[in-house]
Amino acid sequence: MNRHSGWKRKTMGLLSAALVLGLLSACSGGNGGTNAGAGAGGEKPATGGTNGQETNGGAQEQPLKLSFMIPAFETDLPGKDSPVLKALEEATNTDITIQFVPNSSYPDKMNITLASGQLPTLMVVDRNSASFINAARSGAFWEVGPYLQDYPNLSQANPIILNNSSIDGKTYGIYRGRVLGRMGVTINRDWMENLGLPAPKTIDEFYALLKAFKEDDPDQNGKDDTYGIVITKYAGPWDIMQTWFGAPNKWGEAADGSLVPAHTTPEYLEALKFFRQLYEEELVNADFPVMDPAVWNDSIINGEAGVLVDVADAARRINDKMQDKEQRDKPYVDVFQAPVGPKGHRDMPTSGYANVIAISKSQVKTEEELRRVLEFLDRLNDEEMQMLLGYGIEGRHYEMVDGYIHPLITADDVALSTELRSMNQMLMFIGPETPTLESTEINDKVNEVQKANEEIVVANPAEPLISDVYAQKGQQLDNIVNDARIKYIVGQIDEAGLEEAFQLWRTSGGDDYIAEINKLYQEAQAAG
């Protein structure tokens, strides 16, 4: 008997009903991803309220209406008829309207939504966004810190991550937990073997591999139709790789102990010179400034590019897609730690979280309503709901084999996959751990890389600091640096143009930002 047999007995009726509904609608369109959540079927919440339960008089409480705005990483996404969503609503006695927003345009949509004042009940927000900081400080969202101790799962939130995700020491959103050392370098395994290339241990070896993937016919088809690394308009890979060169993770300590922004360091410029070389030699796709992140993995899957720098677990998803096209025993890709750079072995960590889930006061007007919403969020952290939103319905989307999760969805099961896509973006991963994916060569390698990364990740010393200057001008300041980086990489500006952009950053509020961050940093050190 596997470890989920108890849950299967509790929720068999619920999920069986959802399965029937799903079979009736499996051919309809939907949304992609993993973005919803709910409590375990049938059990009474451990704290105040009656979400999904009968009242003392025996009458069923009306479903709690929730609207939830979350990012989506696919195009076809779950509809209201998704059996996963229906199972979630049934288990939590809720009526949920999910607004899926493409991840690439999510920051803009978040800012527009915050400016409009027409907020959903729940929304995933960037805690560092100036618009969210201003909205939180002006009272648009509930401060939930004092309530978390009342809920079995939320009370287990990591205090360090709560601090990192706080604003002025207050918790205006519940963090979505992430593995700290999550990054990795995914490489086409066949191409490495065909060219006799080892795993790149240094940046020079990494460059040599990219060049060979472009020039030496790694797929052995006799055509000049491959290149090294695929990148999209999502800037994450540049941020990751510049840390390899010794650039700080957003902020770093200067020799005098003061904090300096990453783009002002010589290591940052050295990284940009490397990126520019990759572009000039066509080792990276020329359309990276406009490529939609939703199709990021396609170039690897289709045998056009050989390398992806992102989270290590992307290797698993890419390999699964390639296995769907043609099944074989050995993985199509391998995944490695970052190469060693001139300042040693370094990599970009996560902050321990990826954005927060905030509760709007315009939709949740009373403390009683707040507690019911918090019950819902607490239930999303139950093992059963993590399984539902992360992997779907057992027997339909996955099965348990020897205590491990074995996905049943293949590339051909578009309708089945659509029922689940991006629903996991609702999850916070606070509380109980769930079973893992089956022990395979690629899964074990992903775990190995993430564990090893804990020794080399570079912290951001300014992570918990909240700047009023950034709250007012952060988006403008970030755009100046990010636009200049892209223009430099593609050759539209030279070093003089780069320096001119950085000077504009300083006069547009950057100098004030640096001064304020250092003041906050000194105060935090004195208090600590």
C-alpha positions as CSV (number, residue, x, y, z in Angstrom):
1,M,0.0,0.0,0.0
2,N,1.5,3.4,-1.0
3,R,1.7,6.3,1.4
4,H,-1.3,8.0,-0.3
5,S,-3.8,5.2,0.4
6,G,-5.3,7.1,3.3
7,W,-5.9,10.2,1.2
8,K,-7.3,8.1,-1.6
9,R,-10.0,6.7,0.8
10,K,-10.9,10.2,2.0
11,T,-11.2,11.8,-1.4
12,M,-12.2,8.9,-3.7
13,G,-15.8,10.1,-3.9
14,L,-14.8,13.7,-4.5
15,L,-12.2,13.0,-7.2
16,S,-14.3,10.3,-8.8
17,A,-17.1,12.9,-9.2
18,A,-14.6,15.3,-10.6
19,L,-13.2,12.7,-13.0
20,V,-16.7,12.1,-14.4
21,L,-17.1,15.8,-15.0
22,G,-13.6,15.9,-16.5
23,L,-14.4,13.1,-19.0
24,L,-17.4,15.1,-20.2
25,S,-15.2,18.1,-20.9
26,A,-11.8,16.7,-21.7
27,C,-12.0,17.9,-25.3
28,S,-12.8,21.4,-24.4
29,G,-10.2,24.2,-24.3
30,G,-8.5,25.3,-21.1
31,N,-5.6,27.0,-19.5
32,G,-2.1,25.7,-18.9
33,G,-0.1,25.6,-15.8
34,T,-0.4,24.9,-12.1
35,N,-2.2,27.6,-10.3
36,A,-4.9,26.8,-7.8
37,G,-5.3,25.3,-4.4
38,A,-7.7,23.8,-1.9
39,G,-8.0,21.9,1.3
40,A,-8.1,18.2,1.9
41,G,-11.5,16.6,1.0
42,G,-14.0,16.4,3.8
43,E,-12.0,17.3,6.9
44,K,-12.9,20.1,9.1
45,P,-10.4,23.0,9.2
46,A,-8.2,23.1,12.2
47,T,-8.9,26.7,12.9
48,G,-11.9,29.1,13.1
49,G,-14.4,29.2,10.2
50,T,-16.3,26.6,8.3
51,N,-14.8,26.6,4.8
52,G,-16.4,23.8,3.0
53,Q,-18.2,22.4,6.1
54,E,-21.5,22.3,7.7
55,T,-22.4,24.9,10.3
56,N,-23.4,24.0,13.8
57,G,-27.0,23.9,12.7
58,G,-26.2,21.4,9.9
59,A,-26.7,23.7,7.0
60,Q,-24.1,23.8,4.3
61,E,-22.3,27.2,4.2
62,Q,-22.5,29.0,0.9
63,P,-19.3,28.6,-1.2
64,L,-16.7,31.2,-0.7
65,K,-16.4,33.3,-3.9
66,L,-12.8,33.9,-4.8
67,S,-11.1,35.6,-7.7
68,F,-7.4,34.8,-8.1
69,M,-4.9,36.4,-10.5
70,I,-1.8,34.2,-11.2
71,P,0.9,33.9,-13.9
72,A,0.7,31.3,-16.6
73,F,3.6,29.7,-18.4
74,E,1.6,28.0,-21.2
75,T,-1.0,29.1,-23.7
76,D,-3.8,26.6,-23.4
77,L,-5.0,26.9,-19.8
78,P,-7.7,25.3,-17.6
79,G,-11.2,26.5,-18.0
80,K,-14.0,26.5,-15.4
81,D,-14.8,23.0,-16.4
82,S,-11.4,21.6,-15.4
83,P,-11.8,18.6,-13.2
84,V,-8.8,19.8,-11.2
85,L,-10.4,23.1,-10.5
86,K,-13.8,21.4,-9.7
87,A,-12.0,19.1,-7.2
88,L,-10.4,22.1,-5.6
89,E,-13.7,24.0,-5.3
90,E,-15.5,20.9,-4.0
91,A,-12.8,20.2,-1.3
92,T,-12.8,23.8,-0.1
93,N,-16.4,24.8,-0.7
94,T,-15.3,27.7,-2.9
95,D,-16.3,29.2,-6.2
96,I,-13.0,30.3,-7.8
97,T,-12.5,32.5,-10.8
98,I,-8.9,32.3,-12.0
99,Q,-7.4,35.0,-14.1
100,F,-4.4,33.6,-15.9
101,V,-1.9,36.2,-17.2
102,P,1.0,35.3,-19.4
103,N,4.2,35.4,-17.3
104,S,6.0,37.6,-19.8
105,S,3.4,40.3,-19.4
106,Y,2.5,39.7,-15.7
107,P,4.5,42.6,-14.3
108,D,2.7,45.1,-16.6
109,K,-0.7,43.5,-15.8
110,M,0.0,43.6,-12.1
111,N,0.8,47.3,-12.2
112,I,-2.3,48.1,-14.3
113,T,-4.5,46.1,-11.9
114,L,-3.0,47.8,-8.8
115,A,-3.4,51.2,-10.4
116,S,-7.0,50.5,-11.3
117,G,-8.1,49.7,-7.7
118,Q,-10.2,46.8,-9.1
119,L,-8.4,44.1,-7.3
120,P,-9.1,40.4,-7.2
121,T,-9.5,38.6,-3.9
122,L,-6.1,37.1,-4.2
123,M,-3.3,37.9,-6.5
124,V,0.3,36.9,-7.0
125,V,2.5,40.0,-6.6
126,D,6.1,40.9,-6.8
127,R,6.9,42.1,-3.3
128,N,9.8,44.2,-4.7
129,S,7.4,46.0,-7.1
130,A,7.1,49.7,-6.4
131,S,3.4,49.6,-7.2
132,F,2.8,46.8,-4.7
133,I,4.8,48.4,-2.0
134,N,2.8,51.6,-2.4
135,A,-0.5,49.7,-2.4
136,A,0.4,47.8,0.7
137,R,1.5,50.8,2.6
138,S,-1.7,52.6,1.6
139,G,-3.8,49.9,3.0
140,A,-4.9,48.0,-0.1
141,F,-3.9,44.6,1.3
142,W,-4.3,42.8,4.6
143,E,-1.3,42.5,6.9
144,V,-1.5,38.8,7.6
145,G,1.6,38.3,9.8
146,P,-0.3,38.3,13.2
147,Y,-2.8,35.6,11.9
148,L,-0.4,33.0,10.5
149,Q,0.2,31.4,13.9
150,D,-3.5,30.3,14.0
151,Y,-3.1,27.9,11.0
152,P,-1.4,24.5,11.0
153,N,0.5,25.0,7.8
154,L,0.9,28.7,7.5
155,S,2.4,28.7,11.1
156,Q,5.3,26.7,9.7
157,A,6.4,29.5,7.4
158,N,10.2,30.1,7.5
159,P,10.9,33.2,9.5
160,I,13.9,34.2,7.3
161,I,11.8,34.0,4.2
162,L,9.0,35.9,5.9
163,N,11.5,38.6,6.7
164,N,12.9,38.6,3.1
165,S,9.3,38.9,1.7
166,S,8.2,41.5,4.2
167,I,7.6,45.3,3.8
168,D,8.6,47.5,6.7
169,G,8.7,44.3,8.8
170,K,5.1,43.5,8.0
171,T,3.7,40.5,6.0
172,Y,1.4,41.7,3.3
173,G,1.5,38.5,1.3
174,I,2.2,34.8,1.9
175,Y,5.4,33.7,0.1
176,R,5.5,31.0,-2.5
177,G,8.4,28.9,-1.3
178,R,11.1,27.8,-3.7
179,V,14.3,25.7,-3.5
180,L,17.2,28.1,-2.6
181,G,19.8,26.5,-4.9
182,R,17.5,25.9,-7.8
183,M,19.6,27.0,-10.8
184,G,21.3,24.7,-13.3
185,V,22.7,24.4,-16.8
186,T,20.7,22.0,-19.0
187,I,22.7,20.6,-22.0
188,N,21.8,18.3,-24.9
189,R,23.5,15.0,-23.9
190,D,23.7,13.5,-27.4
191,W,25.4,16.6,-28.7
192,M,28.1,16.4,-26.0
193,E,28.7,12.7,-26.7
194,N,28.7,13.2,-30.5
195,L,31.4,15.9,-30.1
196,G,33.3,14.2,-27.3
197,L,32.8,17.2,-25.0
198,P,32.9,16.9,-21.2
199,A,30.6,18.8,-18.8
200,P,31.9,22.4,-18.8
201,K,33.7,23.1,-15.5
202,T,34.9,26.7,-16.3
203,I,33.4,29.6,-18.2
204,D,36.0,29.1,-21.0
205,E,34.9,25.5,-21.3
206,F,31.3,26.7,-21.4
207,Y,32.1,29.1,-24.2
208,A,33.9,26.3,-26.1
209,L,30.9,24.1,-25.8
210,L,28.5,26.8,-27.1
211,K,30.9,27.4,-30.0
212,A,31.1,23.7,-30.9
213,F,27.3,23.4,-30.7
214,K,27.2,26.2,-33.4
215,E,30.0,25.2,-35.7
216,D,30.7,21.5,-35.4
217,D,27.4,19.9,-36.5
218,P,26.5,18.4,-33.1
219,D,23.4,16.6,-34.4
220,Q,25.5,15.1,-37.2
221,N,23.0,15.9,-39.9
222,G,25.4,17.7,-42.2
223,K,23.6,21.0,-41.9
224,D,24.4,24.4,-40.3
225,D,21.2,24.4,-38.3
226,T,22.2,24.5,-34.6
227,Y,23.4,27.1,-32.1
228,G,24.6,27.2,-28.5
229,I,22.2,28.7,-26.0
230,V,18.6,29.8,-26.2
231,I,17.4,32.9,-24.3
232,T,14.1,34.8,-24.4
233,K,13.1,38.3,-23.4
234,Y,12.9,37.0,-19.8
235,A,16.2,38.3,-18.4
236,G,16.8,35.6,-15.8
237,P,19.6,33.8,-17.7
238,W,21.7,37.0,-18.0
239,D,21.2,37.6,-14.3
240,I,22.3,34.1,-13.5
241,M,25.4,34.1,-15.7
242,Q,26.7,37.4,-14.6
243,T,27.0,36.0,-11.1
244,W,29.4,33.4,-12.6
245,F,31.7,36.3,-13.4
246,G,31.6,37.6,-9.8
247,A,29.0,40.2,-10.2
248,P,26.8,40.6,-7.0
249,N,23.3,39.3,-6.7
250,K,21.6,42.7,-7.2
251,W,23.7,44.3,-4.4
252,G,27.1,43.5,-3.1
253,E,29.5,44.8,-0.5
254,A,32.4,47.1,-1.5
255,A,35.8,47.1,0.1
256,D,34.6,49.8,2.6
257,G,31.6,47.7,3.6
258,S,29.0,49.8,1.7
259,L,26.5,48.3,-0.6
260,V,26.8,48.8,-4.4
261,P,24.4,47.8,-7.2
262,A,25.5,45.0,-9.4
263,H,25.7,47.0,-12.6
264,T,28.3,49.4,-11.1
265,T,30.9,46.6,-10.7
266,P,33.7,45.7,-13.1
267,E,32.6,42.0,-12.9
268,Y,29.2,43.0,-14.4
269,L,30.9,44.7,-17.4
270,E,33.1,41.6,-17.9
271,A,29.9,39.5,-18.0
272,L,28.3,41.8,-20.6
273,K,31.4,41.6,-22.8
274,F,31.0,37.8,-22.8
275,F,27.3,38.1,-23.6
276,R,28.1,40.5,-26.5
277,Q,30.6,38.0,-27.8
278,L,28.0,35.2,-27.7
279,Y,25.6,37.4,-29.8
280,E,28.3,38.5,-32.3
281,E,29.3,34.9,-32.9
282,E,25.7,33.8,-33.2
283,L,26.0,31.4,-30.3
284,V,22.7,32.7,-28.9
285,N,19.5,33.2,-30.8
286,A,19.3,36.7,-32.4
287,D,15.7,37.2,-31.5
288,F,16.2,36.8,-27.7
289,P,15.0,40.3,-26.9
290,V,11.5,39.5,-28.3
291,M,11.2,35.7,-27.9
292,D,8.2,34.7,-25.8
293,P,9.3,32.7,-22.8
294,A,6.3,30.4,-23.4
295,V,8.2,28.8,-26.2
296,W,11.6,28.9,-24.5
297,N,12.1,25.1,-24.3
298,D,11.0,24.4,-27.8
299,S,14.4,25.2,-29.3
300,I,16.0,22.5,-27.1
301,I,13.3,20.0,-27.7
302,N,13.3,20.5,-31.5
303,G,17.1,20.1,-31.7
304,E,17.9,23.7,-32.6
305,A,19.8,24.9,-29.5
306,G,21.8,22.8,-27.1
307,V,21.9,24.8,-23.8
308,L,19.5,26.4,-21.4
309,V,20.5,28.3,-18.3
310,D,17.5,28.4,-15.9
311,V,16.2,26.3,-13.0
312,A,17.8,22.8,-12.9
313,D,14.3,21.2,-12.9
314,A,13.8,22.5,-16.4
315,A,16.0,19.6,-17.5
316,R,13.3,17.2,-16.4
317,R,10.5,18.9,-18.3
318,I,12.6,19.2,-21.4
319,N,13.6,15.5,-21.2
320,D,10.0,14.5,-20.7
321,K,9.0,16.3,-23.9
322,M,11.8,14.8,-25.9
323,Q,10.9,11.3,-24.5
324,D,7.3,11.9,-25.6
325,K,8.5,12.3,-29.2
326,E,10.7,9.2,-29.1
327,Q,11.0,7.0,-26.0
328,R,14.3,5.7,-24.9
329,D,16.1,4.5,-21.8
330,K,18.8,7.2,-21.4
331,P,17.9,10.9,-20.9
332,Y,18.2,13.3,-23.9
333,V,19.7,16.0,-21.7
334,D,21.9,16.3,-18.7
335,V,22.1,19.1,-16.0
336,F,25.1,20.6,-14.3
337,Q,26.1,23.2,-11.8
338,A,27.3,26.6,-13.0
339,P,30.8,26.7,-14.3
340,V,33.6,28.2,-12.2
341,G,34.4,31.8,-13.0
342,P,37.2,34.2,-12.2
343,K,35.9,34.8,-8.7
344,G,35.3,31.2,-7.9
345,H,32.3,28.9,-8.0
346,R,29.2,31.1,-7.7
347,D,25.6,30.9,-8.7
348,M,22.4,32.9,-8.4
349,P,20.0,31.7,-5.6
350,T,16.3,32.2,-5.3
351,S,15.2,34.4,-2.5
352,G,13.6,31.3,-0.9
353,Y,10.4,32.5,-2.5
354,A,8.9,33.5,-5.9
355,N,6.5,36.4,-5.3
356,V,3.8,36.4,-2.7
357,I,0.0,35.9,-2.6
358,A,-1.7,39.0,-1.3
359,I,-5.3,39.4,0.0
360,S,-7.1,42.6,-1.1
361,K,-9.1,44.6,1.4
362,S,-11.5,45.8,-1.4
363,Q,-12.8,42.2,-1.8
364,V,-12.2,40.9,1.8
365,K,-13.7,43.6,4.0
366,T,-13.9,42.0,7.5
367,E,-11.6,40.0,9.7
368,E,-14.1,37.1,9.6
369,E,-13.8,37.1,5.8
370,L,-10.1,37.3,6.1
371,R,-9.9,34.2,8.3
372,R,-12.0,32.2,5.8
373,V,-9.6,33.2,3.0
374,L,-6.6,32.3,5.2
375,E,-8.2,28.9,5.9
376,F,-8.4,28.4,2.1
377,L,-4.7,29.3,1.7
378,D,-3.7,27.1,4.6
379,R,-5.6,24.2,3.0
380,L,-3.6,24.8,-0.2
381,N,-0.6,23.7,1.7
382,D,-2.0,20.4,2.7
383,E,-0.3,17.4,1.1
384,E,-3.4,16.4,-0.7
385,M,-3.9,19.9,-2.3
386,Q,-0.2,20.1,-3.2
387,M,-0.6,16.8,-5.0
388,L,-3.9,17.9,-6.7
389,L,-2.6,21.3,-7.9
390,G,0.9,20.1,-8.7
391,Y,0.2,16.8,-10.4
392,G,-3.6,16.5,-10.9
393,I,-5.9,13.7,-10.1
394,E,-4.5,10.3,-9.2
395,G,-5.3,7.7,-11.8
396,R,-6.0,10.4,-14.4
397,H,-2.9,12.7,-14.4
398,Y,-0.5,10.6,-12.4
399,E,-0.2,7.3,-10.5
400,M,1.8,6.3,-7.5
401,V,4.6,3.7,-8.1
402,D,6.6,2.4,-5.1
403,G,5.9,5.7,-3.3
404,Y,6.9,7.9,-6.2
405,I,4.8,10.1,-8.5
406,H,4.6,8.7,-12.0
407,P,3.0,11.3,-14.5
408,L,0.5,9.8,-16.9
409,I,0.3,12.9,-19.2
410,T,2.1,12.6,-22.5
411,A,2.7,15.2,-25.2
412,D,-0.3,13.9,-27.2
413,D,-2.7,14.4,-24.2
414,V,-3.3,18.1,-24.9
415,A,-6.7,18.2,-23.4
416,L,-5.6,16.2,-20.3
417,S,-2.6,18.4,-19.8
418,T,-4.7,21.6,-20.2
419,E,-6.8,20.6,-17.2
420,L,-3.8,21.1,-14.9
421,R,-1.5,23.7,-16.5
422,S,-0.3,26.6,-14.3
423,M,-2.6,25.6,-11.4
424,N,0.5,25.1,-9.3
425,Q,1.1,28.8,-9.3
426,M,-1.3,29.0,-6.4
427,L,0.9,26.8,-4.3
428,M,3.1,28.2,-1.4
429,F,4.8,24.9,-0.3
430,I,4.6,25.8,3.4
431,G,4.1,22.8,5.7
432,P,4.2,19.2,4.8
433,E,6.4,17.7,2.1
434,T,4.9,15.6,-0.6
435,P,6.1,12.5,-2.4
436,T,8.7,13.2,-5.1
437,L,8.8,12.2,-8.8
438,E,10.1,8.7,-9.4
439,S,13.8,8.1,-8.9
440,T,15.2,8.3,-12.5
441,E,18.6,9.3,-13.7
442,I,17.5,12.9,-14.6
443,N,15.4,13.4,-11.5
444,D,18.3,12.3,-9.3
445,K,20.7,14.6,-11.1
446,V,18.4,17.6,-10.7
447,N,18.2,16.9,-6.9
448,E,22.0,16.5,-6.8
449,V,22.6,19.8,-8.5
450,Q,20.1,21.7,-6.3
451,K,21.6,20.3,-3.2
452,A,25.2,21.1,-4.2
453,N,24.2,24.6,-5.2
454,E,23.5,25.4,-1.5
455,E,27.2,25.8,-1.0
456,I,27.8,28.3,-3.9
457,V,24.8,30.6,-4.0
458,V,25.4,34.3,-3.5
459,A,23.2,36.1,-1.1
460,N,21.7,39.5,-1.7
461,P,22.5,41.5,1.5
462,A,19.8,44.1,0.7
463,E,17.1,41.4,0.3
464,P,14.9,42.4,3.2
465,L,15.4,46.2,2.9
466,I,12.5,48.3,1.6
467,S,13.5,51.5,-0.2
468,D,11.0,54.4,-0.6
469,V,13.0,55.6,-3.6
470,Y,12.6,52.2,-5.2
471,A,9.0,52.2,-4.4
472,Q,8.6,55.4,-6.4
473,K,11.1,54.9,-9.2
474,G,12.1,51.3,-9.2
475,Q,10.5,50.3,-12.4
476,Q,12.1,53.3,-14.2
477,L,15.5,52.5,-12.8
478,D,15.3,48.8,-13.6
479,N,14.2,49.6,-17.2
480,I,17.2,51.9,-17.7
481,V,19.7,49.2,-16.7
482,N,17.9,46.3,-18.5
483,D,17.5,48.2,-21.7
484,A,21.1,49.3,-21.7
485,R,22.2,45.7,-21.1
486,I,20.3,44.4,-24.1
487,K,21.4,47.3,-26.3
488,Y,25.0,46.6,-25.4
489,I,24.7,42.9,-26.0
490,V,23.3,43.3,-29.5
491,G,25.7,46.1,-30.4
492,Q,23.4,49.1,-30.5
493,I,25.6,50.9,-27.9
494,D,29.3,50.6,-26.9
495,E,30.9,51.0,-23.5
496,A,30.5,54.8,-23.6
497,G,26.8,54.3,-24.3
498,L,26.5,51.9,-21.5
499,E,28.2,54.3,-19.1
500,E,25.9,57.1,-20.3
501,A,22.9,54.9,-19.5
502,F,24.3,54.2,-16.0
503,Q,24.8,57.9,-15.5
504,L,21.1,58.5,-16.4
505,W,20.3,55.8,-13.8
506,R,22.2,57.8,-11.2
507,T,20.6,61.1,-12.0
508,S,17.1,59.5,-12.3
509,G,17.1,58.5,-8.7
510,G,19.9,55.9,-8.6
511,D,22.1,58.0,-6.3
512,D,19.3,58.5,-3.9
513,Y,18.5,54.8,-4.0
514,I,22.1,53.8,-3.2
515,A,22.2,56.3,-0.3
516,E,18.9,55.0,1.1
517,I,19.8,51.3,0.8
518,N,23.1,52.0,2.6
519,K,21.3,53.9,5.4
520,L,18.8,51.0,5.8
521,Y,21.6,48.5,5.7
522,Q,23.6,50.2,8.4
523,E,20.5,50.5,10.6
524,A,19.7,46.8,10.1
525,Q,23.3,45.9,11.1
526,A,23.2,48.1,14.2
527,A,19.8,46.6,15.2
528,G,21.0,43.0,14.5
